[in-house]
């Protein structure tokens, strides 16, 4: 079973840092995905059903609380 972690943050450098911190998990079959705003994050959550979401609260288009 493939596992997916979604990183949702509007700041590209934050997404990149989290991806770098988590990249070792890819060797264990974990996939990493990212979204640059809340609306895209919700779309990816509905489509891919990630096991874990790192979610920024303050994002354009839809914030993390919404």
PDB file of N, CA, C and O in Angstrom, chain B, residues numbered from 101:
ATOM      1  N   UNK B 101       0.841  -1.187   0.000  1.00  0.00           N
ATOM      2  CA  UNK B 101       0.000   0.000   0.000  1.00  0.00           C
ATOM      3  C   UNK B 101       0.884   1.247   0.000  1.00  0.00           C
ATOM      4  O   UNK B 101       1.745   1.407   0.865  1.00  0.00           O
ATOM      5  N   UNK B 102       0.667   2.107  -0.956  1.00  0.00           N
ATOM      6  CA  UNK B 102       1.438   3.340  -1.016  1.00  0.00           C
ATOM      7  C   UNK B 102       0.895   4.339  -0.014  1.00  0.00           C
ATOM      8  O   UNK B 102      -0.316   4.457   0.175  1.00  0.00           O
ATOM      9  N   UNK B 103       1.789   5.043   0.611  1.00  0.00           N
ATOM     10  CA  UNK B 103       1.410   6.086   1.562  1.00  0.00           C
ATOM     11  C   UNK B 103       1.796   7.437   0.979  1.00  0.00           C
ATOM     12  O   UNK B 103       2.820   7.573   0.309  1.00  0.00           O
ATOM     13  N   UNK B 104       0.968   8.419   1.244  1.00  0.00           N
ATOM     14  CA  UNK B 104       1.182   9.749   0.688  1.00  0.00           C
ATOM     15  C   UNK B 104       1.153  10.792   1.794  1.00  0.00           C
ATOM     16  O   UNK B 104       0.299  10.757   2.680  1.00  0.00           O
ATOM     17  N   UNK B 105       2.100  11.720   1.727  1.00  0.00           N
ATOM     18  CA  UNK B 105       2.118  12.884   2.600  1.00  0.00           C
ATOM     19  C   UNK B 105       1.943  14.105   1.710  1.00  0.00           C
ATOM     20  O   UNK B 105       2.665  14.278   0.728  1.00  0.00           O
ATOM     21  N   UNK B 106       0.974  14.952   2.060  1.00  0.00           N
ATOM     22  CA  UNK B 106       0.733  16.189   1.326  1.00  0.00           C
ATOM     23  C   UNK B 106       1.264  17.363   2.134  1.00  0.00           C
ATOM     24  O   UNK B 106       0.978  17.492   3.325  1.00  0.00           O
ATOM     25  N   UNK B 107       2.035  18.212   1.478  1.00  0.00           N
ATOM     26  CA  UNK B 107       2.566  19.430   2.088  1.00  0.00           C
ATOM     27  C   UNK B 107       1.835  20.602   1.459  1.00  0.00           C
ATOM     28  O   UNK B 107       1.981  20.858   0.263  1.00  0.00           O
ATOM     29  N   UNK B 108       1.050  21.316   2.256  1.00  0.00           N
ATOM     30  CA  UNK B 108       0.262  22.443   1.750  1.00  0.00           C
ATOM     31  C   UNK B 108       0.752  23.736   2.382  1.00  0.00           C
ATOM     32  O   UNK B 108       0.538  23.983   3.569  1.00  0.00           O
ATOM     33  N   UNK B 109       1.409  24.553   1.577  1.00  0.00           N
ATOM     34  CA  UNK B 109       1.939  25.830   2.055  1.00  0.00           C
ATOM     35  C   UNK B 109       2.093  26.750   0.855  1.00  0.00           C
ATOM     36  O   UNK B 109       2.500  26.307  -0.220  1.00  0.00           O
ATOM     37  N   UNK B 110       1.772  28.022   1.028  1.00  0.00           N
ATOM     38  CA  UNK B 110       1.881  28.967  -0.079  1.00  0.00           C
ATOM     39  C   UNK B 110       3.304  29.459  -0.301  1.00  0.00           C
ATOM     40  O   UNK B 110       3.577  30.101  -1.315  1.00  0.00           O
ATOM     41  N   UNK B 111       4.210  29.175   0.615  1.00  0.00           N
ATOM     42  CA  UNK B 111       5.592  29.612   0.458  1.00  0.00           C
ATOM     43  C   UNK B 111       6.438  28.446  -0.056  1.00  0.00           C
ATOM     44  O   UNK B 111       6.585  27.419   0.607  1.00  0.00           O
ATOM     45  N   UNK B 112       6.983  28.633  -1.244  1.00  0.00           N
ATOM     46  CA  UNK B 112       7.725  27.564  -1.917  1.00  0.00           C
ATOM     47  C   UNK B 112       8.911  27.079  -1.089  1.00  0.00           C
ATOM     48  O   UNK B 112       9.199  25.882  -1.067  1.00  0.00           O
ATOM     49  N   UNK B 113       9.598  27.989  -0.410  1.00  0.00           N
ATOM     50  CA  UNK B 113      10.771  27.558   0.353  1.00  0.00           C
ATOM     51  C   UNK B 113      10.382  26.680   1.553  1.00  0.00           C
ATOM     52  O   UNK B 113      11.151  25.804   1.946  1.00  0.00           O
ATOM     53  N   UNK B 114       9.214  26.903   2.127  1.00  0.00           N
ATOM     54  CA  UNK B 114       8.741  26.054   3.217  1.00  0.00           C
ATOM     55  C   UNK B 114       8.408  24.659   2.683  1.00  0.00           C
ATOM     56  O   UNK B 114       8.770  23.655   3.296  1.00  0.00           O
ATOM     57  N   UNK B 115       7.720  24.599   1.540  1.00  0.00           N
ATOM     58  CA  UNK B 115       7.429  23.298   0.924  1.00  0.00           C
ATOM     59  C   UNK B 115       8.718  22.542   0.630  1.00  0.00           C
ATOM     60  O   UNK B 115       8.813  21.341   0.881  1.00  0.00           O
ATOM     61  N   UNK B 116       9.702  23.247   0.101  1.00  0.00           N
ATOM     62  CA  UNK B 116      10.971  22.624  -0.238  1.00  0.00           C
ATOM     63  C   UNK B 116      11.681  22.099   1.013  1.00  0.00           C
ATOM     64  O   UNK B 116      12.215  20.990   0.995  1.00  0.00           O
ATOM     65  N   UNK B 117      11.695  22.872   2.088  1.00  0.00           N
ATOM     66  CA  UNK B 117      12.340  22.428   3.325  1.00  0.00           C
ATOM     67  C   UNK B 117      11.674  21.177   3.895  1.00  0.00           C
ATOM     68  O   UNK B 117      12.353  20.249   4.335  1.00  0.00           O
ATOM     69  N   UNK B 118      10.350  21.159   3.882  1.00  0.00           N
ATOM     70  CA  UNK B 118       9.637  19.977   4.377  1.00  0.00           C
ATOM     71  C   UNK B 118       9.902  18.766   3.484  1.00  0.00           C
ATOM     72  O   UNK B 118      10.096  17.656   3.980  1.00  0.00           O
ATOM     73  N   UNK B 119       9.909  18.977   2.186  1.00  0.00           N
ATOM     74  CA  UNK B 119      10.204  17.874   1.266  1.00  0.00           C
ATOM     75  C   UNK B 119      11.607  17.320   1.509  1.00  0.00           C
ATOM     76  O   UNK B 119      11.807  16.106   1.496  1.00  0.00           O
ATOM     77  N   UNK B 120      12.572  18.205   1.730  1.00  0.00           N
ATOM     78  CA  UNK B 120      13.939  17.756   1.999  1.00  0.00           C
ATOM     79  C   UNK B 120      14.016  17.002   3.321  1.00  0.00           C
ATOM     80  O   UNK B 120      14.724  16.001   3.426  1.00  0.00           O
ATOM     81  N   UNK B 121      13.295  17.477   4.323  1.00  0.00           N
ATOM     82  CA  UNK B 121      13.304  16.814   5.630  1.00  0.00           C
ATOM     83  C   UNK B 121      12.656  15.432   5.575  1.00  0.00           C
ATOM     84  O   UNK B 121      13.020  14.542   6.343  1.00  0.00           O
ATOM     85  N   UNK B 122      11.706  15.256   4.674  1.00  0.00           N
ATOM     86  CA  UNK B 122      10.952  14.004   4.598  1.00  0.00           C
ATOM     87  C   UNK B 122      11.416  13.064   3.485  1.00  0.00           C
ATOM     88  O   UNK B 122      10.902  11.951   3.373  1.00  0.00           O
ATOM     89  N   UNK B 123      12.367  13.487   2.670  1.00  0.00           N
ATOM     90  CA  UNK B 123      12.728  12.710   1.489  1.00  0.00           C
ATOM     91  C   UNK B 123      13.235  11.307   1.808  1.00  0.00           C
ATOM     92  O   UNK B 123      13.110  10.416   0.968  1.00  0.00           O
ATOM     93  N   UNK B 124      13.797  11.083   2.980  1.00  0.00           N
ATOM     94  CA  UNK B 124      14.265   9.743   3.341  1.00  0.00           C
ATOM     95  C   UNK B 124      13.108   8.751   3.424  1.00  0.00           C
ATOM     96  O   UNK B 124      13.312   7.550   3.249  1.00  0.00           O
ATOM     97  N   UNK B 125      11.904   9.239   3.688  1.00  0.00           N
ATOM     98  CA  UNK B 125      10.735   8.361   3.765  1.00  0.00           C
ATOM     99  C   UNK B 125      10.386   7.753   2.410  1.00  0.00           C
ATOM    100  O   UNK B 125       9.726   6.716   2.338  1.00  0.00           O
ATOM    101  N   UNK B 126      10.831   8.402   1.342  1.00  0.00           N
ATOM    102  CA  UNK B 126      10.548   7.883   0.002  1.00  0.00           C
ATOM    103  C   UNK B 126      11.184   6.503  -0.198  1.00  0.00           C
ATOM    104  O   UNK B 126      10.671   5.686  -0.962  1.00  0.00           O
ATOM    105  N   UNK B 127      12.290   6.250   0.484  1.00  0.00           N
ATOM    106  CA  UNK B 127      12.938   4.943   0.406  1.00  0.00           C
ATOM    107  C   UNK B 127      12.071   3.857   1.034  1.00  0.00           C
ATOM    108  O   UNK B 127      12.261   2.673   0.757  1.00  0.00           O
ATOM    109  N   UNK B 128      11.124   4.253   1.876  1.00  0.00           N
ATOM    110  CA  UNK B 128      10.221   3.318   2.551  1.00  0.00           C
ATOM    111  C   UNK B 128       8.849   3.272   1.877  1.00  0.00           C
ATOM    112  O   UNK B 128       7.895   2.734   2.437  1.00  0.00           O
ATOM    113  N   UNK B 129       8.755   3.841   0.668  1.00  0.00           N
ATOM    114  CA  UNK B 129       7.512   3.771  -0.095  1.00  0.00           C
ATOM    115  C   UNK B 129       6.551   4.916   0.128  1.00  0.00           C
ATOM    116  O   UNK B 129       5.410   4.860  -0.330  1.00  0.00           O
ATOM    117  N   UNK B 130       6.985   5.949   0.818  1.00  0.00           N
ATOM    118  CA  UNK B 130       6.128   7.114   1.048  1.00  0.00           C
ATOM    119  C   UNK B 130       6.283   8.077  -0.120  1.00  0.00           C
ATOM    120  O   UNK B 130       7.400   8.383  -0.537  1.00  0.00           O
ATOM    121  N   UNK B 131       5.169   8.550  -0.643  1.00  0.00           N
ATOM    122  CA  UNK B 131       5.199   9.557  -1.705  1.00  0.00           C
ATOM    123  C   UNK B 131       4.951  10.926  -1.081  1.00  0.00           C
ATOM    124  O   UNK B 131       4.207  11.051  -0.109  1.00  0.00           O
ATOM    125  N   UNK B 132       5.582  11.948  -1.648  1.00  0.00           N
ATOM    126  CA  UNK B 132       5.385  13.322  -1.205  1.00  0.00           C
ATOM    127  C   UNK B 132       4.692  14.100  -2.310  1.00  0.00           C
ATOM    128  O   UNK B 132       5.043  13.987  -3.484  1.00  0.00           O
ATOM    129  N   UNK B 133       3.704  14.890  -1.917  1.00  0.00           N
ATOM    130  CA  UNK B 133       3.003  15.765  -2.854  1.00  0.00           C
ATOM    131  C   UNK B 133       2.896  17.132  -2.202  1.00  0.00           C
ATOM    132  O   UNK B 133       3.034  17.263  -0.986  1.00  0.00           O
ATOM    133  N   UNK B 134       2.650  18.152  -3.021  1.00  0.00           N
ATOM    134  CA  UNK B 134       2.541  19.492  -2.452  1.00  0.00           C
ATOM    135  C   UNK B 134       1.437  20.289  -3.137  1.00  0.00           C
ATOM    136  O   UNK B 134       1.017  19.992  -4.255  1.00  0.00           O
ATOM    137  N   UNK B 135       0.988  21.311  -2.420  1.00  0.00           N
ATOM    138  CA  UNK B 135      -0.029  22.230  -2.925  1.00  0.00           C
ATOM    139  C   UNK B 135       0.327  23.627  -2.445  1.00  0.00           C
ATOM    140  O   UNK B 135       0.786  23.805  -1.316  1.00  0.00           O
ATOM    141  N   UNK B 136       0.113  24.629  -3.313  1.00  0.00           N
ATOM    142  CA  UNK B 136       0.521  25.991  -3.014  1.00  0.00           C
ATOM    143  C   UNK B 136      -0.591  26.861  -2.427  1.00  0.00           C
ATOM    144  O   UNK B 136      -0.342  28.009  -2.056  1.00  0.00           O
ATOM    145  N   UNK B 137      -1.801  26.336  -2.340  1.00  0.00           N
ATOM    146  CA  UNK B 137      -2.874  27.101  -1.705  1.00  0.00           C
ATOM    147  C   UNK B 137      -3.918  26.139  -1.149  1.00  0.00           C
ATOM    148  O   UNK B 137      -3.896  24.944  -1.444  1.00  0.00           O
ATOM    149  N   UNK B 138      -4.818  26.665  -0.354  1.00  0.00           N
ATOM    150  CA  UNK B 138      -5.800  25.833   0.321  1.00  0.00           C
ATOM    151  C   UNK B 138      -6.768  25.124  -0.602  1.00  0.00           C
ATOM    152  O   UNK B 138      -7.131  23.973  -0.360  1.00  0.00           O
ATOM    153  N   UNK B 139      -7.185  25.796  -1.652  1.00  0.00           N
ATOM    154  CA  UNK B 139      -8.122  25.177  -2.598  1.00  0.00           C
ATOM    155  C   UNK B 139      -7.486  23.982  -3.289  1.00  0.00           C
ATOM    156  O   UNK B 139      -8.112  22.933  -3.436  1.00  0.00           O
ATOM    157  N   UNK B 140      -6.242  24.146  -3.710  1.00  0.00           N
ATOM    158  CA  UNK B 140      -5.527  23.037  -4.359  1.00  0.00           C
ATOM    159  C   UNK B 140      -5.283  21.909  -3.365  1.00  0.00           C
ATOM    160  O   UNK B 140      -5.373  20.736  -3.725  1.00  0.00           O
ATOM    161  N   UNK B 141      -4.973  22.255  -2.112  1.00  0.00           N
ATOM    162  CA  UNK B 141      -4.765  21.232  -1.087  1.00  0.00           C
ATOM    163  C   UNK B 141      -6.024  20.400  -0.892  1.00  0.00           C
ATOM    164  O   UNK B 141      -5.950  19.173  -0.830  1.00  0.00           O
ATOM    165  N   UNK B 142      -7.175  21.050  -0.795  1.00  0.00           N
ATOM    166  CA  UNK B 142      -8.427  20.330  -0.618  1.00  0.00           C
ATOM    167  C   UNK B 142      -8.713  19.427  -1.816  1.00  0.00           C
ATOM    168  O   UNK B 142      -9.187  18.302  -1.654  1.00  0.00           O
ATOM    169  N   UNK B 143      -8.425  19.921  -3.005  1.00  0.00           N
ATOM    170  CA  UNK B 143      -8.598  19.123  -4.218  1.00  0.00           C
ATOM    171  C   UNK B 143      -7.724  17.865  -4.171  1.00  0.00           C
ATOM    172  O   UNK B 143      -8.180  16.770  -4.499  1.00  0.00           O
ATOM    173  N   UNK B 144      -6.461  18.036  -3.758  1.00  0.00           N
ATOM    174  CA  UNK B 144      -5.543  16.899  -3.671  1.00  0.00           C
ATOM    175  C   UNK B 144      -5.961  15.929  -2.566  1.00  0.00           C
ATOM    176  O   UNK B 144      -5.833  14.716  -2.728  1.00  0.00           O
ATOM    177  N   UNK B 145      -6.452  16.448  -1.459  1.00  0.00           N
ATOM    178  CA  UNK B 145      -6.920  15.585  -0.366  1.00  0.00           C
ATOM    179  C   UNK B 145      -8.079  14.723  -0.836  1.00  0.00           C
ATOM    180  O   UNK B 145      -8.119  13.524  -0.561  1.00  0.00           O
ATOM    181  N   UNK B 146      -9.006  15.321  -1.534  1.00  0.00           N
ATOM    182  CA  UNK B 146     -10.156  14.570  -2.044  1.00  0.00           C
ATOM    183  C   UNK B 146      -9.751  13.542  -3.101  1.00  0.00           C
ATOM    184  O   UNK B 146     -10.304  12.444  -3.159  1.00  0.00           O
ATOM    185  N   UNK B 147      -8.788  13.911  -3.925  1.00  0.00           N
ATOM    186  CA  UNK B 147      -8.384  13.047  -5.036  1.00  0.00           C
ATOM    187  C   UNK B 147      -7.449  11.917  -4.592  1.00  0.00           C
ATOM    188  O   UNK B 147      -7.599  10.776  -5.030  1.00  0.00           O
ATOM    189  N   UNK B 148      -6.492  12.235  -3.727  1.00  0.00           N
ATOM    190  CA  UNK B 148      -5.441  11.264  -3.412  1.00  0.00           C
ATOM    191  C   UNK B 148      -5.558  10.625  -2.021  1.00  0.00           C
ATOM    192  O   UNK B 148      -4.914   9.610  -1.755  1.00  0.00           O
ATOM    193  N   UNK B 149      -6.362  11.201  -1.142  1.00  0.00           N
ATOM    194  CA  UNK B 149      -6.532  10.666   0.221  1.00  0.00           C
ATOM    195  C   UNK B 149      -5.193  10.427   0.930  1.00  0.00           C
ATOM    196  O   UNK B 149      -4.856   9.283   1.235  1.00  0.00           O
ATOM    197  N   UNK B 150      -4.426  11.496   1.195  1.00  0.00           N
ATOM    198  CA  UNK B 150      -3.127  11.315   1.843  1.00  0.00           C
ATOM    199  C   UNK B 150      -3.275  10.778   3.274  1.00  0.00           C
ATOM    200  O   UNK B 150      -4.294  10.988   3.933  1.00  0.00           O
ATOM    201  N   UNK B 151      -2.248  10.094   3.725  1.00  0.00           N
ATOM    202  CA  UNK B 151      -2.223   9.575   5.092  1.00  0.00           C
ATOM    203  C   UNK B 151      -1.938  10.691   6.096  1.00  0.00           C
ATOM    204  O   UNK B 151      -2.348  10.610   7.254  1.00  0.00           O
ATOM    205  N   UNK B 152      -1.232  11.738   5.646  1.00  0.00           N
ATOM    206  CA  UNK B 152      -0.836  12.833   6.517  1.00  0.00           C
ATOM    207  C   UNK B 152      -0.785  14.121   5.695  1.00  0.00           C
ATOM    208  O   UNK B 152      -0.376  14.106   4.534  1.00  0.00           O
ATOM    209  N   UNK B 153      -1.199  15.230   6.298  1.00  0.00           N
ATOM    210  CA  UNK B 153      -1.136  16.530   5.635  1.00  0.00           C
ATOM    211  C   UNK B 153      -0.420  17.519   6.552  1.00  0.00           C
ATOM    212  O   UNK B 153      -0.822  17.719   7.698  1.00  0.00           O
ATOM    213  N   UNK B 154       0.639  18.131   6.040  1.00  0.00           N
ATOM    214  CA  UNK B 154       1.253  19.268   6.706  1.00  0.00           C
ATOM    215  C   UNK B 154       0.556  20.489   6.130  1.00  0.00           C
ATOM    216  O   UNK B 154       0.732  20.804   4.954  1.00  0.00           O
ATOM    217  N   UNK B 155      -0.228  21.175   6.939  1.00  0.00           N
ATOM    218  CA  UNK B 155      -1.129  22.206   6.442  1.00  0.00           C
ATOM    219  C   UNK B 155      -0.826  23.567   7.059  1.00  0.00           C
ATOM    220  O   UNK B 155      -0.949  23.758   8.269  1.00  0.00           O
ATOM    221  N   UNK B 156      -0.433  24.502   6.213  1.00  0.00           N
ATOM    222  CA  UNK B 156      -0.265  25.889   6.633  1.00  0.00           C
ATOM    223  C   UNK B 156      -1.646  26.472   6.885  1.00  0.00           C
ATOM    224  O   UNK B 156      -2.596  26.157   6.168  1.00  0.00           O
ATOM    225  N   UNK B 157      -1.762  27.313   7.891  1.00  0.00           N
ATOM    226  CA  UNK B 157      -3.059  27.886   8.224  1.00  0.00           C
ATOM    227  C   UNK B 157      -3.357  29.121   7.365  1.00  0.00           C
ATOM    228  O   UNK B 157      -4.494  29.318   6.937  1.00  0.00           O
ATOM    229  N   UNK B 158      -2.366  29.927   7.118  1.00  0.00           N
ATOM    230  CA  UNK B 158      -2.556  31.178   6.376  1.00  0.00           C
ATOM    231  C   UNK B 158      -2.115  30.994   4.924  1.00  0.00           C
ATOM    232  O   UNK B 158      -0.929  31.084   4.606  1.00  0.00           O
ATOM    233  N   UNK B 159      -3.100  30.733   4.041  1.00  0.00           N
ATOM    234  CA  UNK B 159      -2.831  30.543   2.614  1.00  0.00           C
ATOM    235  C   UNK B 159      -3.889  31.265   1.792  1.00  0.00           C
ATOM    236  O   UNK B 159      -4.999  31.503   2.268  1.00  0.00           O
ATOM    237  N   UNK B 160      -3.541  31.612   0.552  1.00  0.00           N
ATOM    238  CA  UNK B 160      -4.545  32.237  -0.331  1.00  0.00           C
ATOM    239  C   UNK B 160      -5.538  31.213  -0.854  1.00  0.00           C
ATOM    240  O   UNK B 160      -5.320  30.007  -0.745  1.00  0.00           O
ATOM    241  N   UNK B 161      -6.620  31.704  -1.417  1.00  0.00           N
ATOM    242  CA  UNK B 161      -7.678  30.920  -2.060  1.00  0.00           C
ATOM    243  C   UNK B 161      -8.539  30.163  -1.060  1.00  0.00           C
ATOM    244  O   UNK B 161      -9.741  30.010  -1.280  1.00  0.00           O
ATOM    245  N   UNK B 162      -7.963  29.694   0.017  1.00  0.00           N
ATOM    246  CA  UNK B 162      -8.694  29.022   1.090  1.00  0.00           C
ATOM    247  C   UNK B 162      -7.658  28.769   2.190  1.00  0.00           C
ATOM    248  O   UNK B 162      -6.616  28.164   1.936  1.00  0.00           O
ATOM    249  N   UNK B 163      -7.940  29.224   3.389  1.00  0.00           N
ATOM    250  CA  UNK B 163      -6.938  29.037   4.440  1.00  0.00           C
ATOM    251  C   UNK B 163      -7.046  27.636   5.050  1.00  0.00           C
ATOM    252  O   UNK B 163      -7.979  26.891   4.751  1.00  0.00           O
ATOM    253  N   UNK B 164      -6.099  27.295   5.892  1.00  0.00           N
ATOM    254  CA  UNK B 164      -6.046  25.974   6.488  1.00  0.00           C
ATOM    255  C   UNK B 164      -7.225  25.655   7.394  1.00  0.00           C
ATOM    256  O   UNK B 164      -7.574  24.487   7.561  1.00  0.00           O
ATOM    257  N   UNK B 165      -7.842  26.672   7.979  1.00  0.00           N
ATOM    258  CA  UNK B 165      -9.007  26.439   8.832  1.00  0.00           C
ATOM    259  C   UNK B 165     -10.240  26.062   8.010  1.00  0.00           C
ATOM    260  O   UNK B 165     -11.069  25.256   8.432  1.00  0.00           O
ATOM    261  N   UNK B 166     -10.335  26.665   6.830  1.00  0.00           N
ATOM    262  CA  UNK B 166     -11.492  26.389   5.968  1.00  0.00           C
ATOM    263  C   UNK B 166     -11.441  24.971   5.443  1.00  0.00           C
ATOM    264  O   UNK B 166     -12.329  24.555   4.700  1.00  0.00           O
TER     265      UNK B 166
END
